[in-house]
Amino acid sequence: MLHQDYIVRMLTDLAAAVMRSINRQTEQRDPEGSARMLEAAVGEAVAMDGAAFLSLSPDSIASIMQVTATDPQVSEYVARTVMLASIYLDEAGDQDMASLRRSQALAIANAYGHDLSDMEAGAQAAEEATLSAMQDVLP
């Protein structure tokens, strides 16, 4: 029960951060700032330093999540959040970092059996897909 409460709180916090990021992108057209917000939220969701976590190679990032027994529920939201960050980074003109984030998101999704194909039709579709996936935990 306590573990489930912790997971729900973590997911709720991540979903709230995703909503704030999407709102920032919509209102301020700040893709780089929005991506950074998402990256920080991922760090919170995996309970480790976000910068250190996101500095890992795609294969390593998925392995670390599996070794630390990241809950499968959390893994999908993390993968979607990292994928959305990649889209924002691409919009900000940082193609190298966008490519890394995309590879990391796909590695996480593949390791846990998640399908992120609904996020490949551009920023708006990715935002909608992420919010739809997080609907159960949105505040």
Salt bridges, closest charged atoms under 4 A:
ASP30 OD2 - ARG24 NH2 2.53
GLU32 OE2 - ARG36 NH2 3.94
GLU39 OE1 - ARG36 NH1 2.79
GLU39 OE2 - ARG101 NE 2.88
ASP71 OD2 - HIS3 NE2 3.93
GLU76 OE2 - ARG80 NE 3.07
ASP118 OD1 - ARG80 NH1 3.08
GLU120 OE2 - ARG102 NH2 3.76
